[in-house]
Amino acid sequence: MMVANRGREDVPPIIAAPAGDLEMRPAPINPDWVLEGDPQARVADHSRSADEAGTTAVWDCTAGRFRWYFGWDETVMILEGTVDVTGEDGQSRLLKAGDIAYFKGGTWATWQVDTYVRKIAFLRKPFPGPLATLYRLRNALRSGDRRAL
């Protein structure tokens, strides 16, 4: 299966910057999602893949409690502060500096930030179901592992 490399020449092979040097801009939380307080969020874009299916950003937020919708798969690493996150299944996790967490795209979580939290976020746009099935099939055929089917 061939995929065009359209736009690949526009993405440098390495993009590096200290997280603290990225320019943060306001990223207001949807007011309908805020449950308590007045959380103020900011974001700084770090990089985006040439196919626009992946992006990396730094995000921070002041105290408050809010629901958050993950439109994309997102892996986060907490850089500073803490956040208590409760998933749709009711499971709660306290995330602190150095912790890594994954949030499945298409899900909601409740975030309780007591003072401040700062994270790096790695976002990946999920493949549509039929395309994901084709990739799994291709990978199984390449590896010879028929169990993956």
DSSP file with accessible surface (Angstrom, degrees, kcal/mol):
  #  RESIDUE AA STRUCTURE BP1 BP2  ACC     N-H-->O    O-->H-N    N-H-->O    O-->H-N    TCO  KAPPA ALPHA  PHI   PSI    X-CA   Y-CA   Z-CA
    1    1 A M              0   0  115      0, 0.0     2,-0.4     0, 0.0     0, 0.0   0.000 360.0 360.0 360.0 119.8    0.0    0.0    0.0
    2    2 A M        -     0   0  182      0, 0.0     2,-0.4     0, 0.0     0, 0.0  -0.775 360.0-164.9 -96.3 137.9    1.6    3.3   -1.1
    3    3 A V        -     0   0   86     -2,-0.4     2,-0.0     2,-0.0     0, 0.0  -0.986  26.1-116.0-121.6 130.1    0.9    6.5    0.7
    4    4 A A        -     0   0   84     -2,-0.4     0, 0.0     1,-0.1     0, 0.0  -0.326  11.8-142.3 -63.6 143.4    1.8    9.8   -1.0
    5    5 A N    >   +     0   0  116      2,-0.0     3,-2.2    46,-0.0     4,-0.3  -0.110  39.0 164.7 -96.1  34.0    4.5   11.8    0.8
    6    6 A R  T 3   +     0   0  218      1,-0.3    -2,-0.0     2,-0.1     0, 0.0  -0.285  68.3   8.3 -54.8 127.5    2.7   15.1    0.0
    7    7 A G  T >  S+     0   0   18      1,-0.1     3,-1.4    44,-0.0     4,-0.4   0.405  89.1 123.0  84.1  -5.2    4.1   17.9    2.2
    8    8 A R  G X   +     0   0  129     -3,-2.2     3,-1.4     1,-0.3    -2,-0.1   0.843  67.0  61.6 -59.8 -34.4    6.9   15.8    3.6
    9    9 A E  G 3  S+     0   0  150     -4,-0.3    -1,-0.3     1,-0.3    -3,-0.1   0.730  96.2  61.9 -68.2 -17.2    9.6   18.3    2.4
   10   10 A D  G <  S+     0   0  125     -3,-1.4    -1,-0.3     2,-0.1    -2,-0.2   0.620  90.2  77.1 -82.2 -13.5    8.0   21.0    4.6
   11   11 A V  S <  S-     0   0   45     -3,-1.4    -1,-0.1    -4,-0.4    39,-0.1  -0.881  81.4-132.7-102.9 118.4    8.7   19.1    7.9
   12   12 A P        -     0   0   70      0, 0.0     3,-0.1     0, 0.0    -2,-0.1  -0.313  20.0-119.3 -64.4 154.2   12.2   19.3    9.1
   13   13 A P  S    S+     0   0  135      0, 0.0     2,-0.4     0, 0.0    -2,-0.0   0.788  99.6  29.4 -67.1 -24.9   13.7   15.9   10.2
   14   14 A I        -     0   0  140      2,-0.0     2,-0.5     0, 0.0     0, 0.0  -0.995  61.8-176.3-137.2 130.9   14.3   17.2   13.7
   15   15 A I        +     0   0   68     -2,-0.4     2,-0.4    -3,-0.1    32,-0.0  -0.988  18.9 167.2-124.4 117.2   12.2   19.8   15.6
   16   16 A A        +     0   0   86     -2,-0.5    -2,-0.0     2,-0.0     0, 0.0  -0.989   6.8 149.0-135.8 141.5   13.6   20.6   19.1
   17   17 A A        -     0   0   48     -2,-0.4     2,-0.2     5,-0.0     5,-0.1  -0.917  50.4 -98.5-164.0 142.5   12.9   23.4   21.6
   18   18 A P    >>  -     0   0   79      0, 0.0     3,-1.8     0, 0.0     4,-0.5  -0.473  34.1-130.0 -62.6 134.1   13.0   23.7   25.4
   19   19 A A  G >4 S+     0   0   35      1,-0.3     3,-1.0     2,-0.2    39,-0.1   0.857 107.2  56.4 -56.4 -34.3    9.4   23.3   26.6
   20   20 A G  G 34 S+     0   0   56      1,-0.2    -1,-0.3     3,-0.0    38,-0.0   0.644 101.2  57.9 -74.2 -13.8    9.8   26.5   28.7
   21   21 A D  G <4 S+     0   0  127     -3,-1.8    -1,-0.2     2,-0.1     2,-0.2   0.518  78.7 108.0 -93.3  -7.2   10.7   28.5   25.7
   22   22 A L  S << S-     0   0   32     -3,-1.0     2,-0.6    -4,-0.5    24,-0.1  -0.509  78.8-112.2 -73.5 140.1    7.6   27.8   23.6
   23   23 A E        -     0   0  173     -2,-0.2    22,-0.3    22,-0.2     2,-0.3  -0.612  31.6-147.6 -77.7 114.7    5.2   30.8   23.3
   24   24 A M        -     0   0   34     -2,-0.6    20,-0.2    20,-0.1    35,-0.1  -0.595  16.0-173.1 -82.5 141.1    2.0   30.1   25.3
   25   25 A R  E     -A   43   0A 112     18,-2.5    18,-2.5    -2,-0.3     0, 0.0  -0.948  36.7 -83.9-130.3 153.9   -1.3   31.5   24.0
   26   26 A P  E     -A   42   0A 107      0, 0.0    16,-0.3     0, 0.0    14,-0.0  -0.262  38.3-179.0 -57.5 139.6   -4.7   31.4   25.6
   27   27 A A        -     0   0   25     14,-2.7    14,-0.1    -3,-0.0    15,-0.1  -0.639  20.1-151.8-137.9  73.7   -6.7   28.2   25.0
   28   28 A P        -     0   0  112      0, 0.0     2,-0.3     0, 0.0    12,-0.1  -0.167  12.7-123.9 -55.8 138.6  -10.0   28.8   26.8
   29   29 A I        -     0   0   12     10,-0.4     5,-0.1     1,-0.1    39,-0.1  -0.640  40.7 -92.8 -78.3 138.2  -11.9   25.8   28.1
   30   30 A N    >>  -     0   0   61     -2,-0.3     3,-2.3     1,-0.2     4,-0.7  -0.320  33.5-136.6 -51.6 120.8  -15.4   25.5   26.7
   31   31 A P  G >4 S+     0   0  106      0, 0.0     3,-0.7     0, 0.0    -1,-0.2   0.807 102.8  62.0 -56.0 -29.2  -17.5   27.3   29.4
   32   32 A D  G 34 S+     0   0  143      1,-0.2    -2,-0.1    34,-0.0    -3,-0.0   0.694 102.2  52.8 -68.6 -18.2  -20.1   24.5   29.2
   33   33 A W  G <4 S+     0   0   62     -3,-2.3    34,-2.5    33,-0.1     2,-0.4   0.628  83.7 102.8 -89.9 -17.9  -17.4   22.1   30.3
   34   34 A V  E <<  +B   66   0A  46     -3,-0.7    32,-0.3    -4,-0.7     3,-0.1  -0.552  39.6 173.3 -74.0 126.2  -16.4   24.0   33.5
   35   35 A L  E     +     0   0A  76     30,-2.9     2,-0.3    -2,-0.4    31,-0.2   0.740  65.8   5.4-101.3 -34.1  -17.8   22.5   36.6
   36   36 A E  E    S-B   65   0A 107     29,-2.2    29,-2.4     0, 0.0    -1,-0.4  -0.989 106.9  -1.3-151.7 146.3  -16.1   24.6   39.3
   37   37 A G  S    S-     0   0   64     -2,-0.3    27,-0.1    27,-0.2    26,-0.0  -0.249  85.6 -72.8  78.3-162.8  -13.8   27.6   39.5
   38   38 A D        -     0   0  119     25,-0.5    -1,-0.2     2,-0.0     2,-0.1  -0.576  50.1-168.0-135.2  66.0  -12.3   29.6   36.6
   39   39 A P        -     0   0    7      0, 0.0     2,-0.6     0, 0.0   -10,-0.4  -0.393   5.0-157.2 -64.6 131.3   -9.6   27.4   35.1
   40   40 A Q        -     0   0  101     -2,-0.1    22,-1.5    23,-0.1     2,-0.3  -0.958  12.2-168.4-111.7 118.5   -7.4   29.3   32.6
   41   41 A A  E     - C   0  61A   5     -2,-0.6   -14,-2.7    20,-0.2     2,-0.3  -0.782   7.8-175.1-110.1 151.0   -5.7   27.2   30.0
   42   42 A R  E     -AC  26  60A 110     18,-2.2    18,-2.1    -2,-0.3     2,-0.3  -0.945   4.5-163.2-136.9 159.4   -2.9   28.0   27.6
   43   43 A V  E     -AC  25  59A  22    -18,-2.5   -18,-2.5    -2,-0.3     2,-0.4  -0.985   9.1-164.8-143.1 150.4   -1.2   26.1   24.8
   44   44 A A  E     - C   0  58A   1     14,-2.5    14,-2.6    -2,-0.3     2,-0.3  -0.985  23.0-133.4-134.5 124.8    2.0   26.2   22.8
   45   45 A D  E     + C   0  57A  81     -2,-0.4    12,-0.2   -22,-0.3   -22,-0.2  -0.602  25.1 174.7 -76.4 135.9    2.4   24.2   19.6
   46   46 A H  E     -     0   0A  49     10,-2.6     2,-0.3     1,-0.4    11,-0.2   0.793  59.0 -22.6-103.0 -54.5    5.6   22.4   19.3
   47   47 A S  E     - C   0  56A  30      9,-1.7     9,-2.7   -36,-0.0    -1,-0.4  -0.989  44.8-154.4-157.8 161.5    5.3   20.3   16.1
   48   48 A R  E     - C   0  55A 114     -2,-0.3     7,-0.2     7,-0.2    -3,-0.0  -0.997  29.5-114.5-141.4 137.2    2.8   18.7   13.6
   49   49 A S    >   -     0   0   38      5,-2.9     3,-1.7    -2,-0.3     5,-0.1  -0.309  29.8-112.9 -68.5 156.6    3.4   15.7   11.4
   50   50 A A  T 3  S+     0   0   22      1,-0.3    -1,-0.1     2,-0.1   -41,-0.0   0.835 119.8  49.8 -61.0 -32.6    3.4   16.3    7.6
   51   51 A D  T 3  S-     0   0  109    -43,-0.0    -1,-0.3     1,-0.0    -2,-0.1   0.441 108.2-128.0 -85.8   1.6    0.2   14.2    7.3
   52   52 A E  S <  S+     0   0  115     -3,-1.7    -2,-0.1     2,-0.2     3,-0.1   0.660  80.3 114.1  60.7  20.5   -1.4   16.3   10.1
   53   53 A A  S    S+     0   0   22      1,-0.1    72,-3.2    71,-0.1     2,-0.3   0.543  73.8  43.3 -93.8  -7.3   -2.3   13.1   11.9
   54   54 A G  E     + D   0 124A  19     70,-0.2    -5,-2.9    -5,-0.1     2,-0.3  -0.994  61.5 172.8-140.4 144.0    0.0   13.8   14.8
   55   55 A T  E     -CD  48 123A  15     68,-2.4    68,-3.0    -2,-0.3     2,-0.4  -0.989  16.8-151.3-147.3 153.0    0.8   16.9   16.9
   56   56 A T  E     +CD  47 122A  25     -9,-2.7   -10,-2.6    -2,-0.3    -9,-1.7  -0.992  25.6 160.9-126.6 135.4    2.8   17.7   20.0
   57   57 A A  E     -CD  45 121A   7     64,-2.2    64,-3.5    -2,-0.4     2,-0.4  -0.969  36.1-126.4-148.4 160.7    2.0   20.7   22.3
   58   58 A V  E     -CD  44 120A   2    -14,-2.6   -14,-2.5    -2,-0.3     2,-0.4  -0.933  32.7-178.0-108.4 136.0    2.6   22.0   25.8
   59   59 A W  E     -CD  43 119A  17     60,-2.6    60,-3.1    -2,-0.4     2,-0.3  -0.989   6.4-178.5-135.3 141.8   -0.5   22.9   27.7
   60   60 A D  E     -CD  42 118A   3    -18,-2.1   -18,-2.2    -2,-0.4     2,-0.3  -0.943   2.1-172.2-138.8 164.0   -1.1   24.3   31.2
   61   61 A C  E     -CD  41 117A   1     56,-2.2    56,-2.0    -2,-0.3   -20,-0.2  -0.984  16.2-134.0-156.3 142.0   -4.0   25.2   33.3
   62   62 A T  E     - D   0 116A  56    -22,-1.5    54,-0.2    -2,-0.3    51,-0.1  -0.285  57.5 -49.2 -86.5-178.9   -4.8   27.0   36.6
   63   63 A A  E    S+     0   0A  41     52,-1.1   -25,-0.5    51,-0.2     2,-0.2  -0.101  83.7  97.0 -57.8 142.0   -7.1   25.7   39.4
   64   64 A G  E     - D   0 113A   8     49,-2.5    49,-3.1   -27,-0.1     2,-0.4  -0.856  61.5-107.2 159.4 171.0  -10.6   24.4   38.5
   65   65 A R  E     +BD  36 112A  83    -29,-2.4   -30,-2.9    -2,-0.2   -29,-2.2  -0.997  45.6 150.6-126.9 130.0  -12.7   21.4   37.7
   66   66 A F  E     -BD  34 111A   0     45,-2.4    45,-3.5    -2,-0.4     2,-0.3  -0.983  42.7-113.4-155.2 158.4  -13.9   20.7   34.2
   67   67 A R  E     - D   0 110A  87    -34,-2.5     2,-0.4    -2,-0.3    43,-0.2  -0.716  31.3-159.4 -91.2 150.2  -14.9   18.0   31.8
   68   68 A W  E     - D   0 109A  51     41,-2.8    41,-2.0    -2,-0.3     2,-0.5  -0.999   8.6-148.2-136.1 132.0  -12.7   17.5   28.8
   69   69 A Y  E     - D   0 108A  96     -2,-0.4     2,-1.0    39,-0.2    39,-0.2  -0.882   9.2-150.4-100.5 125.0  -13.5   15.8   25.5
   70   70 A F  E     + D   0 107A   2     37,-3.0    36,-4.0    -2,-0.5    37,-0.9  -0.820  18.4 175.5 -95.0  99.0  -10.6   14.0   23.8
   71   71 A G  S    S+     0   0   42     -2,-1.0     2,-0.3    34,-0.3    -1,-0.2   0.759  71.9  35.0 -73.6 -25.5  -11.3   14.2   20.0
   72   72 A W  S    S-     0   0   63     -3,-0.1    53,-0.2    33,-0.1    35,-0.2  -0.837 101.9 -89.1-120.5 160.0   -8.0   12.5   19.3
   73   73 A D  E     -E  124   0A  15     51,-2.0    51,-2.6    -2,-0.3     2,-0.4  -0.520  53.7-166.6 -61.6 138.1   -6.0    9.8   21.0
   74   74 A E  E     -EF 123 103A  12     29,-2.8    29,-3.2    49,-0.2     2,-0.5  -0.986  21.6-169.5-140.6 128.5   -3.7   11.7   23.5
   75   75 A T  E     -EF 122 102A  50     47,-2.7    47,-3.2    -2,-0.4     2,-0.3  -0.960  19.4-170.0-109.8 131.9   -0.7   10.7   25.5
   76   76 A V  E     -EF 121 101A   1     25,-3.0    25,-2.2    -2,-0.5     2,-0.4  -0.898  18.6-160.4-122.6 151.7    0.4   13.2   28.1
   77   77 A M  E     -EF 120 100A  71     43,-2.1    43,-2.4    -2,-0.3     2,-0.4  -0.995  25.7-130.6-126.2 123.2    3.4   13.6   30.4
   78   78 A I  E     +E  119   0A   2     21,-2.4    20,-3.1    -2,-0.4    41,-0.3  -0.616  25.9 178.7 -75.0 125.5    2.9   15.8   33.4
   79   79 A L  E     +     0   0A  65     39,-3.1     2,-0.3    -2,-0.4    40,-0.2   0.771  66.0   3.1 -94.5 -34.1    5.7   18.3   33.6
   80   80 A E  E    S+E  118   0A  97     38,-1.7    38,-2.4    17,-0.1    -1,-0.3  -0.992 107.2   6.3-155.3 145.7    4.7   20.3   36.6
   81   81 A G  E    S-E  117   0A  28     -2,-0.3    16,-0.8    36,-0.2     2,-0.3  -0.279  76.2 -84.8  79.8-166.4    1.9   20.2   39.2
   82   82 A T  E     -G   96   0A  46     34,-1.2    33,-0.4    14,-0.2    32,-0.3  -0.959  28.3-169.7-140.8 159.4   -0.9   17.6   39.7
   83   83 A V  E     -G   95   0A   0     12,-2.1    12,-3.2    -2,-0.3     2,-0.6  -0.977  18.0-141.7-150.0 136.6   -4.3   16.8   38.3
   84   84 A D  E     -GH  94 112A  56     28,-2.4    28,-2.3    -2,-0.3     2,-0.5  -0.915  26.5-166.8 -98.5 117.5   -6.9   14.3   39.4
   85   85 A V  E     -GH  93 111A   8      8,-3.1     8,-2.6    -2,-0.6     2,-0.5  -0.917   9.6-166.8-112.4 130.3   -8.5   12.8   36.3
   86   86 A T  E     -GH  92 110A  46     24,-2.5    24,-2.9    -2,-0.5     6,-0.2  -0.976  13.5-149.0-118.1 122.6  -11.6   10.7   36.4
   87   87 A G  E >   - H   0 109A  25      4,-2.5     3,-2.2    -2,-0.5    22,-0.2  -0.244  34.3 -95.5 -81.9 173.7  -12.5    8.7   33.3
   88   88 A E  T 3  S+     0   0  120     20,-0.7    21,-0.1     1,-0.3    -1,-0.1   0.770 124.3  61.4 -59.8 -26.2  -16.0    7.8   31.9
   89   89 A D  T 3  S-     0   0  115      2,-0.1    -1,-0.3     1,-0.1     3,-0.1   0.446 118.5-110.8 -81.4  -1.0  -15.6    4.5   33.7
   90   90 A G  S <  S+     0   0   55     -3,-2.2     2,-0.2     1,-0.3    -2,-0.1   0.343  72.1 139.5  89.9  -8.2  -15.4    6.2   37.1
   91   91 A Q        -     0   0  106     -5,-0.1    -4,-2.5     1,-0.0     2,-0.4  -0.540  37.9-154.9 -72.8 135.0  -11.7    5.4   37.6
   92   92 A S  E     -G   86   0A  56     -2,-0.2     2,-0.4    -6,-0.2    -6,-0.2  -0.890  11.7-174.7-113.9 142.1   -9.7    8.2   39.1
   93   93 A R  E     -G   85   0A 143     -8,-2.6    -8,-3.1    -2,-0.4     2,-0.7  -1.000  19.9-141.9-135.5 133.5   -6.0    8.8   38.8
   94   94 A L  E     -G   84   0A 107     -2,-0.4     2,-0.5   -10,-0.2   -10,-0.2  -0.865  23.1-162.2 -92.9 117.1   -3.8   11.4   40.4
   95   95 A L  E     +G   83   0A  13    -12,-3.2   -12,-2.1    -2,-0.7     2,-0.3  -0.888  13.8 172.9-103.8 132.2   -1.2   12.4   37.8
   96   96 A K  E >   -G   82   0A 109     -2,-0.5     3,-2.8   -14,-0.2   -18,-0.4  -0.795  46.7 -50.7-131.2 172.6    1.9   14.3   39.0
   97   97 A A  T 3  S+     0   0   58    -16,-0.8   -18,-0.2     1,-0.3    -1,-0.1  -0.145 127.0  21.2 -48.6 128.4    5.2   15.4   37.4
   98   98 A G  T 3  S+     0   0   43    -20,-3.1    -1,-0.3     1,-0.3     2,-0.2   0.156  93.9 125.1  96.5 -16.5    6.8   12.6   35.6
   99   99 A D    <   -     0   0   44     -3,-2.8   -21,-2.4   -21,-0.1     2,-0.4  -0.498  46.2-153.2 -78.0 146.8    3.6   10.6   35.1
  100  100 A I  E     +F   77   0A 119    -23,-0.2     2,-0.3    -2,-0.2   -23,-0.2  -0.955  15.7 177.9-118.7 136.7    2.4    9.5   31.7
  101  101 A A  E     -F   76   0A  20    -25,-2.2   -25,-3.0    -2,-0.4     2,-0.4  -0.984  18.0-145.3-139.5 151.3   -1.2    8.8   30.8
  102  102 A Y  E     -F   75   0A 130     -2,-0.3     2,-0.5   -27,-0.2   -27,-0.2  -0.948   9.0-166.4-117.4 135.7   -3.1    7.9   27.7
  103  103 A F  E     -F   74   0A  25    -29,-3.2   -29,-2.8    -2,-0.4     2,-0.2  -0.990  21.8-128.9-122.9 123.3   -6.6    9.1   26.8
  104  104 A K    >   -     0   0  135     -2,-0.5     3,-0.9   -31,-0.2   -34,-0.2  -0.483  30.3-106.9 -72.2 135.7   -8.6    7.3   24.0
  105  105 A G  T 3  S+     0   0   15      1,-0.2   -34,-0.3    -2,-0.2   -32,-0.1  -0.265 103.2  34.7 -60.0 144.9  -10.0    9.6   21.3
  106  106 A G  T 3  S+     0   0   38    -36,-4.0     2,-0.3     1,-0.3    -1,-0.2   0.622  98.0 110.0  85.3  13.6  -13.8   10.0   21.5
  107  107 A T  E <   -D   70   0A  30     -3,-0.9   -37,-3.0   -37,-0.9     2,-0.3  -0.807  57.7-135.4-121.0 162.8  -13.9    9.9   25.3
  108  108 A W  E     -D   69   0A  67     -2,-0.3   -20,-0.7   -39,-0.2     2,-0.3  -0.842  19.2-180.0-110.7 151.4  -14.6   12.4   28.1
  109  109 A A  E     -DH  68  87A   3    -41,-2.0   -41,-2.8    -2,-0.3     2,-0.5  -0.983  25.4-127.2-145.2 152.5  -12.7   12.8   31.4
  110  110 A T  E     -DH  67  86A  22    -24,-2.9   -24,-2.5    -2,-0.3     2,-0.5  -0.898  23.7-157.2-101.0 128.6  -13.2   15.1   34.4
  111  111 A W  E     -DH  66  85A   2    -45,-3.5   -45,-2.4    -2,-0.5     2,-0.6  -0.919   8.4-169.1-109.0 128.5  -10.1   17.1   35.4
  112  112 A Q  E     -DH  65  84A  49    -28,-2.3   -28,-2.4    -2,-0.5     2,-0.6  -0.958   6.2-175.9-116.7 107.0   -9.6   18.5   38.9
  113  113 A V  E     -D   64   0A   0    -49,-3.1   -49,-2.5    -2,-0.6   -30,-0.1  -0.933   6.3-172.1-104.3 114.9   -6.7   20.9   39.0
  114  114 A D  E    S-     0   0A 105     -2,-0.6   -51,-0.2   -32,-0.3    -1,-0.2   0.880  78.3 -20.2 -76.7 -39.0   -6.1   22.1   42.6
  115  115 A T  E    S-     0   0A 102    -33,-0.4   -52,-1.1     1,-0.2     2,-0.3   0.570 118.7 -26.2-132.2 -55.9   -3.5   24.7   41.8
  116  116 A Y  E     -D   62   0A  56    -54,-0.2   -34,-1.2   -34,-0.2     2,-0.3  -0.967  45.5-168.5-166.5 146.2   -1.7   24.3   38.5
  117  117 A V  E     -DE  61  81A   0    -56,-2.0   -56,-2.2    -2,-0.3     2,-0.4  -0.994   0.8-172.2-143.4 144.1   -0.8   21.6   36.0
  118  118 A R  E     +DE  60  80A  43    -38,-2.4   -39,-3.1    -2,-0.3   -38,-1.7  -0.999  15.5 170.5-135.4 133.2    1.5   21.7   33.0
  119  119 A K  E     -DE  59  78A   5    -60,-3.1   -60,-2.6    -2,-0.4     2,-0.5  -0.936  33.6-129.8-138.9 159.2    1.8   18.8   30.5
  120  120 A I  E     -DE  58  77A  37    -43,-2.4   -43,-2.1    -2,-0.3     2,-0.5  -0.934  32.1-155.3-104.0 135.8    3.3   17.9   27.2
  121  121 A A  E     -DE  57  76A   4    -64,-3.5   -64,-2.2    -2,-0.5     2,-0.6  -0.965  14.7-165.2-120.4 130.6    0.6   16.3   24.9
  122  122 A F  E     -DE  56  75A  94    -47,-3.2   -47,-2.7    -2,-0.5     2,-0.4  -0.968  19.5-169.1-110.9 111.0    1.2   13.9   22.0
  123  123 A L  E     -DE  55  74A  39    -68,-3.0   -68,-2.4    -2,-0.6     2,-0.4  -0.862   9.5-174.0-109.2 139.4   -2.0   13.8   19.9
  124  124 A R  E     -DE  54  73A 113    -51,-2.6   -51,-2.0    -2,-0.4   -70,-0.2  -0.995  24.6-130.1-133.9 126.7   -2.8   11.3   17.2
  125  125 A K        -     0   0   92    -72,-3.2   -53,-0.1    -2,-0.4     2,-0.0  -0.606  33.8-121.5 -72.5 122.7   -5.8   11.4   15.0
  126  126 A P        -     0   0   51      0, 0.0    -1,-0.1     0, 0.0     3,-0.1  -0.377  23.7-115.0 -65.9 144.6   -7.4    7.9   15.0
  127  127 A F        -     0   0   89      1,-0.1     5,-0.0     2,-0.1   -74,-0.0  -0.544  37.2 -99.4 -71.7 144.8   -7.7    6.2   11.7
  128  128 A P     >  -     0   0   85      0, 0.0     4,-2.6     0, 0.0     3,-0.4  -0.343  42.3-103.3 -59.6 149.2  -11.3    5.5   10.5
  129  129 A G  H  > S+     0   0   50      1,-0.2     4,-2.3     2,-0.2     5,-0.2   0.863 118.2  47.5 -44.9 -53.6  -12.3    1.9   11.2
  130  130 A P  H  > S+     0   0  102      0, 0.0     4,-1.9     0, 0.0    -1,-0.2   0.909 114.1  47.6 -61.7 -38.5  -12.0    0.5    7.7
  131  131 A L  H  > S+     0   0   58     -3,-0.4     4,-2.3     2,-0.2    -2,-0.2   0.914 109.7  52.7 -68.9 -39.9   -8.6    2.1    7.2
  132  132 A A  H  X S+     0   0   20     -4,-2.6     4,-2.4     1,-0.2    -1,-0.2   0.906 107.9  52.2 -60.7 -39.8   -7.4    0.8   10.6
  133  133 A T  H  X S+     0   0   74     -4,-2.3     4,-2.5    -5,-0.2    -1,-0.2   0.917 107.9  51.3 -63.3 -41.8   -8.5   -2.7    9.6
  134  134 A L  H  X S+     0   0   84     -4,-1.9     4,-2.8     1,-0.2    -2,-0.2   0.912 109.8  49.6 -62.5 -41.0   -6.5   -2.4    6.3
  135  135 A Y  H  X S+     0   0   44     -4,-2.3     4,-2.8     2,-0.2     5,-0.2   0.915 110.8  49.5 -65.0 -41.7   -3.4   -1.4    8.2
  136  136 A R  H  X S+     0   0  138     -4,-2.4     4,-2.4     2,-0.2    -2,-0.2   0.928 112.5  48.4 -62.5 -41.7   -3.8   -4.3   10.7
  137  137 A L  H  X S+     0   0   73     -4,-2.5     4,-2.5     2,-0.2     5,-0.2   0.946 112.1  48.6 -62.4 -47.5   -4.2   -6.7    7.7
  138  138 A R  H  X S+     0   0   61     -4,-2.8     4,-2.5     1,-0.2    -2,-0.2   0.938 112.6  48.0 -58.6 -46.2   -1.1   -5.2    6.0
  139  139 A N  H  X S+     0   0   76     -4,-2.8     4,-2.1     1,-0.2     6,-0.3   0.896 111.3  50.6 -64.2 -38.7    1.0   -5.5    9.2
  140  140 A A  H  X>S+     0   0    1     -4,-2.4     4,-1.5    -5,-0.2     5,-0.9   0.916 111.3  48.0 -65.7 -41.6   -0.1   -9.1    9.8
  141  141 A L  H  <5S+     0   0   95     -4,-2.5    -2,-0.2     1,-0.2    -1,-0.2   0.905 112.3  49.6 -66.2 -39.4    0.8  -10.1    6.2
  142  142 A R  H  <5S+     0   0  170     -4,-2.5    -1,-0.2     1,-0.2    -2,-0.2   0.883 117.6  39.2 -64.9 -40.7    4.2   -8.4    6.5
  143  143 A S  H  <5S-     0   0   82     -4,-2.1    -1,-0.2    -5,-0.2    -2,-0.2   0.625 102.9-128.0 -86.6 -14.0    5.0  -10.1    9.8
  144  144 A G  T  <5 +     0   0   48     -4,-1.5     2,-1.1     1,-0.2    -3,-0.2   0.576  64.1 137.9  76.7   8.5    3.5  -13.5    8.8
  145  145 A D    > < +     0   0   53     -5,-0.9     3,-1.2    -6,-0.3    -1,-0.2  -0.717  28.0 178.2 -91.7  94.1    1.5  -13.3   12.1
  146  146 A R  G >  S+     0   0  151     -2,-1.1     3,-1.4     1,-0.2    -1,-0.2   0.709  72.8  74.3 -71.1 -16.0   -2.0  -14.6   11.1
  147  147 A R  G 3  S+     0   0  218      1,-0.3    -1,-0.2     2,-0.2    -2,-0.1   0.776  84.2  67.3 -66.3 -24.9   -3.2  -14.3   14.7
  148  148 A A  G <         0   0   52     -3,-1.2    -1,-0.3     1,-0.2    -2,-0.2   0.637 360.0 360.0 -70.4 -13.5   -3.2  -10.5   14.3
  149  149 A L    <         0   0  117     -3,-1.4    -1,-0.2    -4,-0.2    -2,-0.2   0.743 360.0 360.0 -80.6 360.0   -6.1  -10.9   11.8
